[in-house]
Amino acid sequence: MNQLTLQTWPKILVISFTALLGAVASAAEPGSAALPQGAAPAATPPIVAPAPAWPTDDAGLKALATKVIGSWFDALSRGDSAAIEAQLLPCAQVMAFDGVTDRALSVARVKDSATHGVQVSNVVATRVGDALVTTCLVRAQQKVGGADLSGEAPRIGVWVPFDGGWKIAAWASLQQPSPRPAPAAPTFEGETALAAEGSAMLTRFLDAQRAKDLKPFEKMLATGLQVVNFKGQKTRADLMQGASHATTEPATLNDVRTTRCGELTIVTCNLSMQQKIGFNTLPADPAPFLAVFSGTGDTATVIALGNTNRPK
């Protein structure tokens, strides 16, 4: 029998201690023992930015709206295409006097515009579900594609929390030259099925307004709905009052584009619809029109409206 000398004891102790550590590690990590030889470790899940917190009161909501609107116009004033792109959702639609653009075309249009001396006032903010609806008055020196848009006019925007910040799902400006030129059809392609769905939703809404079918019409209006039209910034109550007194002719929807942003359905078109409201008559000339719905189908409610039509 071999004798265990003092020289061999340290080796035995090292081997035994190493084996013990290996046994403990295997017991503590049962999954690692089952991993096939040469298999890659499980992929690390992507880091998802936490959703921004909603304000807890009206003052906080207005402060948030003022901040995001300011950020938007800051990017426009600097002509910062990258910042504009970062603030628009891929599904966003942007409406102006001459028609509608998607995100890519809106970013490209920055190079053909100049915005200076922006003054934002009368900010109004409402929360509808997970959407921030904002309206404001904007005075600025602005040129877009050669058209001088300097002056004051209302804007409306719909923002949603996304990727740790606030992103635009829909934006509309009512600033326009005089006389307003006929709008062009959007140059971006839309999905045919979505366009048909959006057209049906908007037609249902406009038909109820024309028929003065006020109870169903009122159910389509979300609490917190905001509107911009030739009269300025309007609310749900204003729209109900206008619907009860207006005389509206059948509407024709052309160049419909519909996009889906989560729970929101954004519908734009060139709308031909004559209306008589008090002493004002809106002509049947085609005019860019924006409607943002929460939800789809017959249960959808309208949270934002923008109508560029105005009396001649």
Steps between C-alpha positions, in 0.01 A plus 500: 500500500626843410584725785335844514780743549483860609575596138189324361245638751478853347431348157223283641345794683504719188339229287234430763416869548473557125267203466288629788465842334396335176233297678362808677490697174314218323246480782447877498458522119298199388429663165866513406541124538215440250646736236630290207866518427575791270150656538481880518374658823149645505474842334478799731154660465509851349489795734163672471485865600242561772187684391497867601279584794171678443444825691258476788308826447393747232789734569747217449321395180525853361868520597565172317316625191696826506824304522434261210362775276805712579730211412322455166532865400856516625589221255310677219675829571841332486408307187605187687378209287632239742313656793180521295530134406565403863179673613273337242367147529544284189119506463471880539314724258562875472238726341548846356311731262622313193447141610637223717845347543627192679810497721753461220350780291459725805870460577596570139280810496705660777772573243249700296368711786607774738343579836605790723371715784261239638261615772272235650196601705169370633621144549215259579570139599273204562567133562289246314599148598871478431505798263591862572289734287631855468388818329670838495528827311828556319637823358809462285684609189480190284557401140424152368572410139502867401165577666506775763320371808591780738232597748294336776292184476404203718676164506391163632714205595453151640790354699548155652760361741746291304856376552546703816375830356205674334450449127264661248230282346324790324568869446307766310560867425223732385742767383438557129553755225212699358349384279558140604605289202335169420667224700702229332451128552752350742804359325547222753316175445244382752368153578183441300319304772588754768392789276161335447462448875594859578268630229209305647572631850522862387193471274296361789607796715428764235165344405382517863601865511320580172183319611512678837469159659637654815481214750706255291721792393570596861597141584770520234665796673755410763519696821805716448443537124664808351436667164666767287312669217453844346352622829808400701541248783180319589378238747254214508223733620571743214477220246167381637361852487622548144354168388158594635493826302701429185353405165732249340497358150608141423876455522738366237825348625796491263861385543427320829802386697464296819772395741483309826705611799428252777142566609476812282369512144613809307287586198577782256338599171423786269144568609233667285215599730298819494381628835296798611570602857326820603610771256794294376502263206779250450527424127499152353854552373733212597689573822738286706321344798634303797316270742662296775294216643558297812415144408354356181165431339166609639628533857778745414490851644648818353773665709632765258375682189670745267315668212686740269185613318395857558253755357612679185 
